[in-house]
Amino acid sequence: MNKVLIVNHNVQNCGVQQYGKRVSDICKKSTNYIFRYVEINSYDELLFSINQSNPSAIIYNYVPSTLPWLNSSILNDIRNLGIVTGK
């Protein structure tokens, strides 16, 4: 079964963070994929999470102000998708 990593930032009580958590809760109901939700604050934490879960794909709850260290050059070998939830 394919594993998908859902990446969110770790600031509690933030609308962006809460949205990412809700998306994760919905995705985890899938019977076709295994979803792993992580809240991270740095590129190093992202690499650690990728190494831990070995995902086939990554979904980012992406807002430049919450994941400022994320850029398109980071993950060329893993399918990824950004959910842009703000400006």
C-alpha positions as CSV (number, residue, x, y, z in Angstrom):
1,M,0.0,0.0,0.0
2,N,1.3,3.5,-0.9
3,K,2.3,5.7,2.0
4,V,1.7,9.5,1.8
5,L,3.2,12.0,4.1
6,I,1.1,15.0,5.1
7,V,3.3,18.0,6.1
8,N,2.0,20.8,8.2
9,H,3.6,23.5,10.4
10,N,3.6,23.1,14.1
11,V,2.0,26.3,15.4
12,Q,-1.1,25.3,17.4
13,N,-4.3,27.4,17.3
14,C,-3.5,28.8,13.8
15,G,-6.2,28.5,11.1
16,V,-3.6,27.3,8.6
17,Q,-2.4,24.6,11.0
18,Q,-6.0,23.6,11.9
19,Y,-6.9,23.3,8.2
20,G,-4.0,21.0,7.5
21,K,-5.0,18.8,10.5
22,R,-8.6,18.6,9.2
23,V,-7.3,17.5,5.7
24,S,-5.2,14.9,7.4
25,D,-8.1,13.6,9.4
26,I,-10.1,13.2,6.2
27,C,-7.3,11.5,4.3
28,K,-6.6,9.0,7.0
29,K,-10.1,7.5,6.4
30,S,-8.7,6.1,3.0
31,T,-8.5,2.4,2.6
32,N,-6.2,2.8,-0.5
33,Y,-3.3,4.7,1.1
34,I,-1.5,5.0,4.4
35,F,-1.4,8.6,5.5
36,R,1.1,9.8,8.0
37,Y,0.6,13.4,9.5
38,V,3.6,15.4,10.7
39,E,4.0,18.9,12.1
40,I,7.4,20.2,11.4
41,N,9.3,23.5,11.6
42,S,12.5,23.0,9.5
43,Y,14.0,21.4,6.5
44,D,15.9,19.0,8.8
45,E,12.6,17.9,10.4
46,L,11.2,17.3,6.9
47,L,14.2,15.1,5.9
48,F,13.8,13.1,9.2
49,S,10.1,12.5,8.5
50,I,10.8,11.4,5.0
51,N,13.5,9.0,6.1
52,Q,11.2,7.6,8.9
53,S,8.1,7.0,6.6
54,N,9.7,6.5,3.2
55,P,6.6,7.9,1.4
56,S,5.5,7.5,-2.2
57,A,4.2,11.0,-2.1
58,I,4.0,14.1,0.1
59,I,1.2,16.6,0.6
60,Y,2.2,20.0,1.9
61,N,-0.2,22.4,3.7
62,Y,1.8,25.2,2.1
63,V,1.8,28.9,3.0
64,P,5.1,30.8,2.5
65,S,5.0,32.2,6.0
66,T,4.5,28.9,7.7
67,L,7.0,26.8,5.6
68,P,9.5,29.5,4.5
69,W,12.3,27.0,4.1
70,L,10.4,24.8,1.6
71,N,11.2,25.3,-2.1
72,S,10.9,23.4,-5.3
73,S,14.4,22.1,-5.3
74,I,14.0,20.1,-2.2
75,L,12.2,17.0,-3.5
76,N,12.9,16.0,-7.0
77,D,12.6,12.3,-6.4
78,I,9.2,12.1,-4.6
79,R,5.9,13.1,-6.0
80,N,4.6,16.1,-4.1
81,L,1.6,18.4,-3.9
82,G,1.1,21.7,-2.2
83,I,-2.2,22.7,-0.8
84,V,-1.9,26.5,-0.8
85,T,-4.2,27.8,2.0
86,G,-3.2,31.5,2.0
87,K,-1.2,34.2,0.3
